[in-house]
Amino acid sequence: MSLSAEQVAEAATGLFEAERSGKQCKLLSLEYPGMTLDDAYAVQAKLVSLKQQAGVRVIGRKIGLTSKTMQRALNIETPDSGVLFDDMQFESGAMVPAGRFIEARVEAEIAFVMGSPLSGADVTRDEVRAATDYVAASLEILDTRIVRKDAVSGQPRIIVDTVSDNAANAGVVLSDAHHHVDAFDLRTVGAIVKRDGVVEETGLGAGVLDDPLISMVWLVQRLGQYNDGLRAGDVVLSGSFIRPIEAPPGSRFEADFGEFGAVSIGFD
């Protein structure tokens, strides 16, 4: 790591206050030149601690940057991950209150809900399957507590900014339909995503590392490197198979996953 404990705490506090105030903070990659991915996860961990101290509860994880398109955009070769909190949950069909998010966007994903704990740096695909209670259609709401681009230099966010910002995670919406993990070939599960009745994006589960189960393996193995893992009941967003769609005030989203389910969310 290149950041001191004091710098990690400073960066996390800035992100915490940005979320509370609705005013974005500057790019951490510019504030702390040479910041590493380990530094970014340390900032994320400190941010999680601050949010827990504020009274929110961890309910799971999210996996991001699972598609080659998004990885190339950020010049990386690996996914990232963040933490889900109980105040991020929205019912399908709900309306997000005005002002809740800064610059919301929406992605479509397959969610896993764990039936039993799972950990280990050498976990297998079959072990993920066995530990999964059910899978469901989902929408993830993204937000940016860090500016997307520096106003002076024009530099965009890079991976250390996104990871520090809890992988841009902000909300999760699950469908009412739940399925056994083997009920569908998750690689061929697709979604048609509409904003205000107009199709914006379509995609298939295979866009997530060729198989959402492999995305789950990646997450558990990464957590295992830090003696961490998933708990029974955890919700895990396995990664988006569409590009993020801007969600301005007044917009409404519907994701049709066919027989797999449907999920929707609106923004006041």
Backbone as a ProteinNet text record, in pm:
[ID]
protein_1_A
[PRIMARY]
MSLSAEQVAEAATGLFEAERSGKQCKLLSLEYPGMTLDDAYAVQAKLVSLKQQAGVRVIGRKIGLTSKTMQRALNIETPDSGVLFDDMQFESGAMVPAGRFIEARVEAEIAFVMGSPLSGADVTRDEVRAATDYVAASLEILDTRIVRKDAVSGQPRIIVDTVSDNAANAGVVLSDAHHHVDAFDLRTVGAIVKRDGVVEETGLGAGVLDDPLISMVWLVQRLGQYNDGLRAGDVVLSGSFIRPIEAPPGSRFEADFGEFGAVSIGFD
[TERTIARY]
83.3	0	86	36.6	110.5	49	-76.6	-142.9	-121.2	-107.5	-98.8	-238	-244	-373.2	-451.5	-381.2	-447.1	-507.4	-435.5	-487.6	-606.8	-601.8	-715.1	-839	-822.2	-934.4	-985.6	-895.7	-934.3	-1017.2	-972.4	-1043.8	-1181.7	-1189.4	-1317.2	-1414.8	-1364.7	-1451	-1505.2	-1421.6	-1468.3	-1580.7	-1569.2	-1674.9	-1802	-1786	-1899.9	-1977.9	-1906.1	-1970.9	-2032.2	-1969.1	-2024.2	-2160.8	-2173.8	-2302.8	-2407.8	-2368.5	-2463.3	-2506.8	-2413.7	-2442.3	-2496.2	-2470.8	-2508.5	-2413.1	-2296.5	-2195.7	-2073.6	-2041.7	-1934.2	-1797.1	-1708.7	-1571.8	-1482.3	-1360.1	-1266	-1215	-1153.5	-1096	-986	-998.7	-894	-765	-777.3	-658.4	-573.2	-633.7	-557.2	-512.5	-596.1	-561.2	-444.7	-438.3	-334.2	-265.8	-177.4	-107.9	-34.6	-41.9	22.5	-65.1	-190.3	-282.8	-298.6	-293.2	-302.3	-440.7	-464.5	-591.8	-607.1	-498	-503.8	-542.4	-489.7	-528.5	-678.5	-728.5	-870.1	-959.4	-923.6	-1004	-992.4	-878	-863.9	-956.2	-966	-1058.1	-1201.6	-1235.2	-1369.3	-1402.4	-1307.8	-1330.6	-1354.1	-1280.1	-1299.3	-1434.5	-1474.7	-1606.1	-1717.1	-1701.9	-1800.2	-1810.8	-1697	-1695.7	-1770	-1747.5	-1815.2	-1966.9	-2009.8	-2152.8	-2214.8	-2141.5	-2191.8	-2204.7	-2108.4	-2115.8	-2235.9	-2277.9	-2393.5	-2525.1	-2517.2	-2637.7	-2687.1	-2618.1	-2664.7	-2603.2	-2667.8	-2628.7	-2588.4	-2479.7	-2434.2	-2528.5	-2575.2	-2665.4	-2608.4	-2489.1	-2433.1	-2323.4	-2304.9	-2195	-2242.8	-2165.7	-2187.5	-2056.6	-2066.6	-1951.3	-1968.2	-1863.1	-1869.8	-1759.5	-1771.8	-1669.7	-1642.8	-1749.9	-1736.6	-1733.7	-1771.4	-1771.6	-1640.4	-1597	-1473.9	-1484.6	-1605.2	-1624	-1592.3	-1644.4	-1620.8	-1476.6	-1418.4	-1279.4	-1185.9	-1211.7	-1128.8	-1144.9	-1266	-1290.5	-1207.4	-1181.2	-1103.3	-961.1	-924.7	-788.9	-749.7	-839.5	-811.8	-842.5	-803.7	-827.9	-898.8	-958.6	-1022.9	-1150.5	-1249.6	-1367.7	-1333.2	-1431.9	-1416.4	-1536.4	-1536.5	-1648.8	-1676.7	-1799.2	-1841.6	-1935.2	-1990.5	-2072.2	-2214.4	-2313.7	-2453.9	-2497.9	-2579.7	-2632.8	-2785.1	-2842.6	-2988	-3063.5	-3001.7	-3071.4	-3066.4	-3005.5	-3000	-3113.2	-3192.5	-3296.6	-3420.7	-3469.7	-3594.9	-3682.4	-3811.8	-3905.7	-3923.9	-3944.4	-3974.2	-4101.7	-4097.7	-4211.1	-4207.6	-4110.9	-4102.8	-4054.2	-4069.4	-4017.4	-3906.9	-3792.4	-3681	-3708.9	-3703.2	-3732.5	-3636.8	-3688.8	-3605.5	-3491.6	-3372.4	-3257.4	-3186.2	-3236.1	-3171	-3030.2	-3015.1	-2885.8	-2834.6	-2706.5	-2642.8	-2655.4	-2601.4	-2607.9	-2639.6	-2764.1	-2802.2	-2795.2	-2757.8	-2764.4	-2817.1	-2859.4	-2921.8	-2856.8	-2837.8	-2786	-2874.6	-2875.4	-2951.1	-2855.1	-2893.6	-2805.1	-2885.5	-2815.3	-2870.1	-2819.3	-2911.5	-2874.6	-2874.9	-2777.8	-2770.5	-2802.5	-2882.1	-2906.7	-2853.7	-2764.9	-2693.1	-2776.8	-2774.7	-2844.7	-2755.6	-2624.3	-2528.2	-2400.7	-2318.1	-2193.3	-2101.7	-2015.5	-1922.7	-1795.3	-1682.2	-1553.7	-1445.4	-1329.6	-1215.5	-1154.7	-1023.6	-952.2	-950.5	-992.7	-995.6	-1136.8	-1238.5	-1377.2	-1404.5	-1497	-1528.9	-1669	-1694.8	-1826.9	-1934.3	-1907	-2005	-2033.8	-1934.1	-1955.8	-2042.2	-2026.5	-2113.8	-2257.4	-2276.1	-2410.8	-2474.7	-2397.7	-2451.9	-2487.9	-2416.2	-2438.7	-2546.7	-2595.6	-2694.4	-2835.9	-2910.2	-3050.3	-3135.2	-3124.2	-3198.1	-3133.3	-3175.6	-3132.1	-3256	-3235.7	-3348.2	-3301.9	-3395.8	-3368.3	-3348.7	-3262.9	-3238.3	-3196.8	-3215.9	-3160	-3066.9	-2950.6	-2861.7	-2867.7	-2875.3	-2867.3	-2725.3	-2661.9	-2528	-2536.6	-2439	-2427.1	-2279.5	-2249.7	-2110.1	-2087.8	-2028.8	-1993.1	-1864.4	-1790.7	-1671.3	-1706.2	-1657.3	-1686.6	-1645.6	-1719.3	-1686.7	-1564.5	-1543.8	-1430.6	-1385.1	-1253.1	-1198.3	-1224.3	-1279.1	-1319.5	-1201.2	-1084.9	-967.6	-887.1	-847.2	-760.5	-837	-965.2	-1043.4	-1022.3	-940.2	-914.8	-1040.5	-1077.6	-1194	-1157.4	-1259.8	-1236.4	-1161.6	-1079.3	-1014.5	-1053.3	-999.8	-1046.2	-1031	-925.1	-907.9	-1015.4	-1063.3	-1173.3	-1301.5	-1331.1	-1454.5	-1456.5	-1346.7	-1341	-1353.3	-1283.5	-1292.7	-1436.7	-1509	-1647.2	-1743.9	-1702.3	-1784	-1832.8	-1742.3	-1773.5	-1897.6	-1918.2	-2030.6	-2166.6	-2170.8	-2295.6	-2386.1	-2516.1	-2608.6	-2743.8	-2789.4	-2920.9	-2937	-3032.3	-3059.8	-3210.1	-3260.9	-3402.6	-3411	-3480	-3493.7	-3635.2	-3645.6	-3777.3	-3844.6	-3974.9	-4049.1	-4028.9	-3991.1	-3972.5	-3835.9	-3833.5	-3710.3	-3696.2	-3573.1	-3551.3	-3434.5	-3442.8	-3327.1	-3216	-3092.5	-2979.7	-2968.3	-3020.2	-3012.4	-3138.2	-3234.8	-3360.7	-3343.7	-3242.8	-3215.8	-3066.1	-3032.3	-2893.2	-2866	-2796	-2778.6	-2703.1	-2626.7	-2555.4	-2652.7	-2768.5	-2864.2	-2980.5	-2981.6	-3083.8	-3054.9	-3155.1	-3135.4	-3236.8	-3212.5	-3304.5	-3319.8	-3441.3	-3472	-3501.1	-3420.3	-3433.1	-3486.2	-3600	-3663.1	-3653.6	-3630.3	-3642.4	-3755.9	-3855.8	-3973.5	-4036.9	-4040.8	-4108.5	-4028.5	-3906	-3821	-3705.1	-3681.9	-3571.7	-3438.6	-3360.3	-3229.5	-3115.2	-3129.9	-3022.8	-3081.9	-3010.2	-3041	-2910	-2920	-2798.5	-2829.1	-2723.9	-2734.2	-2639.2	-2673.2	-2589.1	-2447	-2426.6	-2292.3	-2199.4	-2256.2	-2173.5	-2097.8	-2132.8	-2067.9	-1965.1	-1844.2	-1733.6	-1769.1	-1861.5	-1910.5	-2008.6	-2020.4	-2110.9	-2119.7	-2238.7	-2249.6	-2196.1	-2200.8	-2143.6	-1993.4	-1925.4	-1781.1	-1752.6	-1841.1	-1828.1	-1836	-1927.2	-1939.6	-1814.6	-1758.3	-1633.9	-1523.9	-1513.7	-1411.8	-1427.4	-1550.7	-1573.3	-1532	-1578.3	-1547.7	-1397.2	-1332.2	-1187.7	-1115.5	-1162	-1098.3	-1118.5	-1240.3	-1265.9	-1182.7	-1162.4	-1084.9	-941.3	-889.6	-753.2	-740.3	-853.8	-855.2	-927.5	-935.3	-1002.2	-1146.4	-1212.2	-1351.1	-1431.6	-1563.1	-1647.9	-1790.8	-1879.9	-2022	-2093.8	-2203.4	-2283.1	-2417	-2479.2	-2614.4	-2705.8	-2786.5	-2876.5	-2820.2	-2690.3	-2630.7	-2689.8	-2715.4	-2753.5	-2626.2	-2605.4	-2487.2	-2530.7	-2497.3	-2521.7	-2402.5	-2427	-2317.8	-2249.1	-2301.7	-2238.6	-2336.4	-2324	-2417	-2379.8	-2482.5	-2458	-2512.7	-2538.2	-2569.5	-2483.7	-2474.5	-2406.4	-2495.9	-2437.4	-2520.4	-2602.5	-2727.9	-2821.5	-2846.8	-2834.5	-2858.8	-3003.4	-3020.2	-3152.4	-3186	-3221.2	-3254	-3386.4	-3412.3	-3541.2	-3657.2	-3760.7	-3877.7	-3872.3	-3760	-3748.2	-3798.7	-3836.8	-3884.5	-3824.3	-3783.1	-3715.2	-3791.9	-3796.3	-3856	-3758.1	-3726.7	-3637.4	-3715.8	-3729.8	-3803.3	-3702.7	-3697.1	-3607.3	-3679.6	-3794.7	-3871	-3921.9	-3911.1	-3959.7	-3883.1	-3767.2	-3685.9	-3745.6	-3821	-3883.3	-3880.6	-3932.3	-3933.8	-3912.4	-3854.6	-3824.9	-3829.7	-3875.3	-3888	-3856.3	-3823.3	-3795.1	-3815.8	-3862.2	-3880.4	-3805.9	-3784.3	-3711.4	-3794.4	-3830.4	-3907.4	-3819.9
-120.5	0	124.4	226.6	353.1	459.2	438.2	535.3	500.3	603.5	583.1	558.6	511.6	489.8	620.1	730	861	900.5	872.8	906.1	818.3	691.4	602.1	653.8	692	744.2	875	960.3	1088.7	1066.9	974.1	946.7	887.7	794.1	730.7	831.3	918.5	1020.9	1114.4	1149.4	1235.1	1170.8	1040.3	968.1	958.4	933.1	922.2	1053.5	1163.6	1295	1331.5	1287.8	1316.1	1251.6	1128.3	1059.4	1128.4	1171.5	1236.6	1373.4	1446.1	1584.1	1592.9	1487.5	1493	1574.3	1607.5	1685.9	1598.5	1575	1483.7	1535.1	1440.2	1477.5	1461.7	1508	1505.3	1363.7	1343.8	1214.8	1179.1	1064.2	1020.1	989.5	946.8	915.8	1039.3	1158	1282.3	1331.7	1311.1	1354.9	1273.2	1146.2	1056.4	986.3	1055.3	993.3	865.9	765.1	638.8	546	585.7	502.3	366.5	259.2	123.5	63.8	-51.4	-119.4	-164.4	-205.9	-241.6	-120.2	-3.3	120.1	143.6	122.5	147.8	56.6	-70.7	-161.3	-126.7	-71.8	-27.2	91.6	183.2	296.3	245.2	149.8	93.8	30.3	-44.7	-109.8	-8.1	100.8	206.4	274.1	293.7	351.1	260.5	130.5	34.4	46	58.4	72.4	198.7	309	434.2	420.7	353	335.5	244.2	141.2	53.5	129.7	214.9	296.8	390.9	426.8	514.9	439.1	303.6	225.9	137	130.8	43.2	-95.3	-192.7	-333.1	-392.1	-468.4	-534.6	-650.1	-655.5	-763.1	-844.5	-808.9	-886.3	-813.4	-851.6	-800	-773.5	-692.9	-675.2	-696.9	-752.2	-772.2	-679.8	-607.7	-514.7	-538.5	-470.2	-474.9	-618.8	-694.3	-833.7	-848.6	-744.4	-753.3	-698.9	-754.2	-708.1	-563	-521	-382.8	-285.3	-313.2	-224.1	-234.4	-353	-368.5	-289.6	-296	-220	-69.8	-28.2	115.2	169.4	84	126.8	70.9	5.8	-44.9	-141.5	-236.4	-338.2	-475.2	-580.2	-715.8	-799.1	-734.4	-808.3	-736	-809.7	-743.9	-668.4	-600.6	-540.7	-581	-541.5	-578.3	-468	-468.4	-372.9	-441.1	-362.6	-414.8	-360.6	-447.8	-407.5	-382.1	-278	-243.8	-249.5	-263.1	-278.1	-154.1	-36	84.6	99.7	3.8	5.6	-73	-142.4	-229.3	-151.2	-179.5	-122.3	-235.8	-226.1	-324.4	-300.9	-408.4	-393.3	-311.8	-212.6	-123	2.1	12.6	129	252.9	367.8	494.7	542.4	574	627.5	775.2	816.4	956.9	1053.2	1168.2	1271.2	1309.4	1323.9	1364.5	1253.1	1129	1017	992.8	1004.6	979.2	1103.1	1102.5	1217.4	1207.3	1100	1076.7	928.6	892.4	750.9	693.4	566.9	485.9	348.1	270.8	141.1	33.5	-85.4	-201.4	-323.1	-419.7	-544.6	-657.8	-740.9	-846.9	-967.1	-1077.1	-1193.6	-1193.3	-1197	-1194.5	-1335.9	-1363.1	-1489.1	-1459.7	-1543.2	-1533.3	-1662.1	-1645.4	-1760.3	-1836.4	-1969.4	-2052.6	-2096.6	-2095.4	-2134.7	-2053.2	-2044.2	-1968	-2030.7	-1946.5	-1995.5	-1912.5	-1980.1	-1910	-2002.3	-1944.3	-2023.7	-1974.1	-1961.2	-1911.1	-2011.3	-2135.6	-2237.4	-2289.9	-2207.8	-2250.7	-2284.7	-2375.9	-2420.4	-2376.3	-2389.9	-2357.6	-2444.2	-2571.6	-2661.6	-2623.4	-2576.3	-2533.3	-2408.5	-2318.4	-2201.3	-2246.1	-2337.3	-2387.8	-2447.7	-2528.6	-2596.5	-2499.8	-2387.9	-2292.1	-2189.1	-2187.8	-2088.2	-2133.2	-2045.6	-2073.2	-2055.5	-1938.4	-1913.9	-1800.8	-1787.7	-1677.8	-1599.8	-1472.8	-1387.2	-1276.9	-1224.8	-1106.8	-985.7	-894.8	-776.6	-657	-541.3	-416.6	-362.4	-316.1	-246.9	-98.4	-18.3	126.8	168.4	238.3	290.7	439	487.3	631	666.2	794.8	839.2	946	904.7	999.6	1072.7	1020.6	1084.9	1136.6	1253.4	1308	1209.2	1207.4	1116.8	1165.2	1296.6	1353.3	1479.9	1496	1616.1	1736.9	1843.5	1961.3	2034.9	2027.3	2102.2	2022	1901.7	1821.5	1740	1715.2	1630	1482.5	1447.9	1306	1238.6	1124	1049.9	964.9	914.1	818.8	697.8	639.8	514.1	411.4	291.5	181.3	210.1	278.8	303	397.3	488	576.1	495.6	409.9	332	235.1	163.1	67.4	139	250.7	326.7	367.4	402.5	448.1	329.9	224.4	104.3	48.1	50.9	-1.3	66.3	193.8	275.5	219.9	133.7	69.3	164.4	158.6	248.8	186.4	89	31.1	-103	-181.3	-312.6	-337	-389	-422	-566.7	-651.1	-792.1	-821.3	-914	-955.6	-1043.9	-1057.7	-1145.3	-1292.4	-1321.8	-1460.1	-1510.8	-1624.9	-1687.9	-1825	-1864.4	-1990.2	-2067	-2197.9	-2280	-2248.8	-2253	-2212.6	-2296.6	-2418.5	-2505.3	-2502.6	-2418.8	-2416	-2356.4	-2271.5	-2208.5	-2218.1	-2217.5	-2198.5	-2048.5	-2009	-1866.9	-1794	-1867.5	-1804	-1751.3	-1814.5	-1775.9	-1693.5	-1666.5	-1578.5	-1436	-1374.1	-1239.9	-1141.7	-1014.5	-909.4	-804.1	-753.9	-637.8	-524.4	-421.7	-313.1	-187.9	-140.3	-20.2	95.6	213.2	336.6	416.6	446	520.8	455.3	321.1	247.4	223.4	271.2	256.1	162.1	63.5	-29.7	44.6	33.7	98.8	-1.8	-119.1	-217.5	-358.4	-451.9	-593.8	-667.7	-786.6	-862.1	-1001	-1082.5	-1219.7	-1242.9	-1339.7	-1373.1	-1408.5	-1460.7	-1497.4	-1376.4	-1254.5	-1134.3	-1117.3	-1195.9	-1188.8	-1301.4	-1274.2	-1371.1	-1505.1	-1502	-1619.2	-1701.6	-1673.5	-1750.3	-1679.6	-1635.4	-1568.8	-1652.8	-1785.3	-1869.1	-1850.1	-1825.4	-1800.8	-1667.1	-1570.8	-1442.6	-1462.4	-1547.4	-1578.2	-1647.2	-1738.1	-1804.2	-1700.5	-1606.7	-1500.6	-1425	-1387.7	-1310.8	-1389.1	-1512.3	-1590.7	-1615.1	-1640.8	-1660.2	-1531.8	-1417	-1290.6	-1264.4	-1286.4	-1267.1	-1364.2	-1483.8	-1583.4	-1541.7	-1457.5	-1407.5	-1317.8	-1268.3	-1179.1	-1244.9	-1378.9	-1455.1	-1408.9	-1376.7	-1331.9	-1422.9	-1409.3	-1492.5	-1444.6	-1525.9	-1493.3	-1564	-1502.5	-1557	-1608	-1697.5	-1740.7	-1618.7	-1606.5	-1493	-1377.1	-1376.6	-1267.4	-1260.6	-1139	-1112	-1075.6	-1136.8	-1105.6	-1072.1	-952.4	-913.2	-960.8	-1049.9	-1121.4	-1043.7	-927.1	-845.7	-813.1	-693	-648.5	-704.2	-737.7	-778.5	-674.7	-553.5	-440	-321.6	-221.3	-98.7	-19.5	58.9	139.1	242.4	258.3	351.8	467.7	589.3	706.7	705.9	746.6	744.1	882.5	976.4	1111	1112.5	1217.3	1228.9	1218	1145	1126.6	1004.2	934.5	817.6	691.9	593.3	465.5	352.8	247.9	135.6	6.1	-73.5	-205.7	-302.7	-411.5	-514.1	-643	-689.3	-811.5	-923.2	-1019.3	-1133.2	-1256.1	-1236.6	-1348.4	-1437.7	-1568.6	-1662.7	-1651	-1589.6	-1575.5	-1472.9	-1375.4	-1277	-1137	-1043.2	-902.8	-816.7	-699.7	-610.3	-466.7	-374.4	-235.2	-140.5	-17.6	87.5	222.2	320.7	455.2	555.8	674.6	781.2	908.8	954.7	1079	1200.1
0	0	0	-67.6	-71.6	19.2	63.8	150.3	296.6	379.1	523.1	579.6	703.5	768.5	776.9	798.8	807.8	673.5	563.6	430.8	394.1	430.4	406.7	479.2	605.6	684.2	625.1	579.3	519.6	393.7	307.8	183.6	211.8	305.2	338.6	397.5	482.6	543.3	436.9	338.7	229.8	150.6	125.3	53.4	137	264.5	355.6	359.2	368.5	372.9	238.2	129.6	-3.2	-19.9	28.8	19.7	105.5	223.7	314.7	263.8	202.7	159.6	17.6	-62.9	-203.5	-287.6	-233.9	-306.6	-329	-455.3	-490.1	-444.9	-414.5	-379.7	-502.4	-491.6	-603.2	-627.2	-742.3	-775.6	-675.9	-614.2	-522.3	-596.7	-722	-801.8	-826.8	-820.5	-832	-695.7	-594.9	-459.6	-404.3	-443.1	-391.2	-508.5	-579.5	-693.9	-650.5	-733.2	-700	-618.5	-595.5	-520	-588	-509.3	-563.2	-539.7	-601.8	-582.2	-436.6	-373.4	-231.1	-147.3	-183.7	-114.5	-129	-250.7	-277.9	-195.2	-184.9	-103.6	45.7	87.3	225.6	252.8	156.6	170.2	174.8	87	86.8	221.7	277.3	406.6	516.7	512.7	613	593.2	467.7	438.4	490.4	470.1	521.3	672.5	739.9	885.8	929.9	859.2	893.1	876.4	770.4	746.3	852.2	891.7	998.2	1130.2	1158.8	1280	1276.5	1153.1	1137	1146.6	1157.9	1183.4	1072.6	957.2	850.4	866.3	806.3	822.2	687.8	685	563.2	530.1	403.9	362	246.5	198.2	88.6	15.6	-110.3	-191.8	-334.4	-405.3	-548.1	-620.7	-740.7	-826.3	-946.3	-980.6	-1092.3	-1192.9	-1305	-1410.3	-1455.5	-1476.1	-1517.6	-1669.4	-1741.8	-1887.9	-1944.1	-2056.2	-2119	-2164	-2203.9	-2247.2	-2133.6	-2014.6	-1901.5	-1851.9	-1858.4	-1816	-1907.8	-2036.6	-2131.1	-2108.6	-2073.9	-2052.2	-1936.3	-1835.8	-1719.7	-1721.7	-1832.9	-1850.6	-1738.6	-1709.6	-1607.9	-1666.3	-1595.6	-1641.4	-1535.8	-1437	-1328.9	-1285.6	-1236.7	-1180.5	-1051.8	-995.9	-863.7	-779.1	-653.5	-566.7	-466.7	-415.8	-314.8	-216.3	-125.7	-15.9	-26.3	-5.2	-2.9	141.6	160.5	293.2	291.9	410.4	418.3	370.1	378.1	333.1	180.6	112.6	-33.5	-97.1	-17	-70.5	-112	-231.9	-281.5	-333.5	-308.3	-362.4	-511.2	-586.1	-727.5	-743.9	-830.7	-852.1	-766.8	-677.7	-588.2	-663.1	-597.3	-648.3	-555.1	-612.9	-535.1	-507	-381.1	-348.7	-418.2	-456	-518	-424.7	-481.3	-402.8	-331	-342.9	-272.6	-327.6	-461.6	-523.7	-596.4	-627.3	-691.9	-843.6	-902.3	-1046.8	-1069.3	-1050.7	-1053.7	-1194.4	-1200.4	-1321.8	-1283.4	-1382.7	-1356.6	-1443	-1384.1	-1456.1	-1426.6	-1518.2	-1500.4	-1465.9	-1368.4	-1320.4	-1273.3	-1253.8	-1187.3	-1044.1	-948.3	-806.6	-750.3	-665	-590.5	-444.4	-381.9	-237.9	-175.1	-78.9	-24.5	78.7	67.2	163	277.1	253.6	356.7	339	442.6	431.4	326.5	269.5	168.4	174.2	184.2	188.3	137.1	111.9	69	-59.6	-59.5	-176.6	-290.8	-266.3	-371.4	-395.5	-365.5	-382.6	-529.2	-552.7	-688.7	-730.1	-860	-915.3	-851.4	-833.2	-773.2	-627.7	-557.1	-419.1	-413.7	-510.8	-518.9	-542.8	-635.7	-665.6	-540.6	-468.5	-351.2	-238.8	-230.9	-122.7	-154.9	-279.2	-322	-285.8	-219.7	-188.3	-312.9	-377.1	-500.5	-579.2	-703.9	-789.8	-832.9	-869.9	-906.2	-1001.1	-1077.9	-1160	-1069.5	-1112.1	-1028	-1111.1	-1051.9	-1101.9	-994.7	-1037.3	-945.3	-975.8	-871.4	-885.5	-851.1	-944.2	-923.1	-887.9	-815	-789.7	-784.1	-795.7	-799.1	-693.9	-582.3	-477.4	-510.2	-610	-664.5	-803.7	-839.8	-972.7	-1081	-1189.2	-1299	-1376.9	-1377.8	-1451.3	-1380.3	-1369.7	-1307.4	-1396.4	-1338.7	-1416.5	-1476.6	-1414.3	-1461.7	-1563.5	-1525.5	-1612.2	-1715.2	-1688.3	-1776.7	-1752.7	-1652.1	-1623.1	-1571.3	-1628.7	-1579	-1458.1	-1390.8	-1282.4	-1334.7	-1250.6	-1284.1	-1177.4	-1189.2	-1105.8	-956.2	-914.3	-770.8	-717.2	-801.8	-760.5	-741.6	-839.4	-834.9	-717.7	-695.7	-585.2	-451.7	-435.1	-310.3	-282.3	-388.2	-378.1	-369.9	-299.7	-281.3	-413.5	-514.1	-647.4	-706.1	-670.3	-720.1	-681.8	-583.1	-543.9	-466.3	-493.8	-425	-394.2	-474.1	-450	-517.9	-468.8	-526.6	-525	-637.5	-652.5	-700	-624.3	-660.9	-710.2	-803.9	-850.9	-746.5	-757.8	-667.2	-701.8	-827.2	-871.5	-827.3	-758.2	-711.6	-777.2	-809.8	-880.2	-819.6	-825	-790.8	-890.1	-843.6	-927.4	-1054.3	-1052.9	-1170.5	-1257	-1221.5	-1296.3	-1435.7	-1453.3	-1582.5	-1611.7	-1740.2	-1780	-1767.2	-1662.8	-1634.4	-1744.9	-1824.7	-1935.8	-2040	-2052.8	-2157.1	-2102.2	-1972.4	-1916	-1964.1	-2024.1	-2078.6	-2025.2	-2053.9	-2010.8	-2119.5	-2130	-2213.8	-2116.5	-2118.9	-2020.9	-2089.6	-2039.1	-2093.3	-1994.7	-2047.5	-1969.6	-2030.9	-1949.1	-1995.3	-2117.4	-2115.4	-2220.5	-2346.4	-2351.4	-2469.7	-2437.5	-2522.8	-2500.6	-2507.4	-2401	-2394.7	-2408.1	-2346.9	-2347.4	-2343.8	-2401.7	-2389.2	-2361.2	-2302.3	-2275.7	-2223.9	-2214.6	-2167.5	-2050.1	-1966.7	-1853.1	-1891.9	-2012.6	-2057.6	-2064.9	-2065.7	-2064.3	-1934.1	-1832.2	-1701.1	-1691.2	-1736.2	-1730.3	-1794.3	-1892	-1964	-1882.5	-1751.3	-1666.1	-1530.5	-1487.2	-1357.2	-1240.6	-1252.1	-1146.5	-1134.6	-1246.5	-1243.2	-1176.2	-1196.2	-1126.5	-975.9	-933.4	-790.8	-737.4	-815.2	-775.9	-756.4	-851.6	-840	-708.7	-674.3	-552.5	-428.3	-417.8	-297.7	-286.2	-398.1	-393.9	-352.7	-401.2	-361.7	-213.1	-164.4	-21.8	61.6	8.3	80.8	103.8	15.3	31.8	154.4	202.9	320	438.4	432.9	539.1	560	450.5	453.6	362.6	365.9	281.9	282.9	228.5	223.5	337.9	382.5	492.4	439.4	513.3	478.4	477.1	372.9	359.9	280.7	255	177.6	37.3	-7.6	-146.3	-221.9	-337.1	-417.4	-559.9	-604.7	-743.1	-824.8	-920.3	-986	-1096.9	-1132.8	-1236.4	-1347.6	-1400.3	-1504.2	-1640.4	-1719.1	-1857.4	-1955.1	-1905.3	-1992.6	-1949.8	-2036.7	-1998.6	-1903	-1811.9	-1720.7	-1796.1	-1752.9	-1816.4	-1720.3	-1769.8	-1686.6	-1635.4	-1509.2	-1445.3	-1389.6	-1474.5	-1427.1	-1352.1	-1274	-1205.1	-1303.4	-1263.5	-1347.7	-1436.7	-1438.4	-1525.5	-1455.7	-1537	-1484.3	-1566.2	-1498.4	-1563.2	-1543.5	-1651.2	-1646.1	-1710.3	-1639.3	-1693	-1706.9	-1829.9	-1860.7	-1884	-1790.7	-1800.6	-1854.8	-1919.2	-1971.4	-1859.6	-1874.6	-1773.9	-1642.3	-1645	-1523.9	-1428.2	-1481	-1393.5	-1451.8	-1376.1	-1416.4	-1292.7	-1314.3	-1202.7	-1253.7	-1168.9	-1211.6	-1097.1	-1133.9	-1034.6	-1102.9	-1025.4	-1078.3	-992.1	-1047.1	-979.2	-977.6	-858.8	-847.9	-885.7
[MASK]
++++++++++++++++++++++++++++++++++++++++++++++++++++++++++++++++++++++++++++++++++++++++++++++++++++++++++++++++++++++++++++++++++++++++++++++++++++++++++++++++++++++++++++++++++++++++++++++++++++++++++++++++++++++++++++++++++++++++++++++++++++++++++++++++++++++++++++

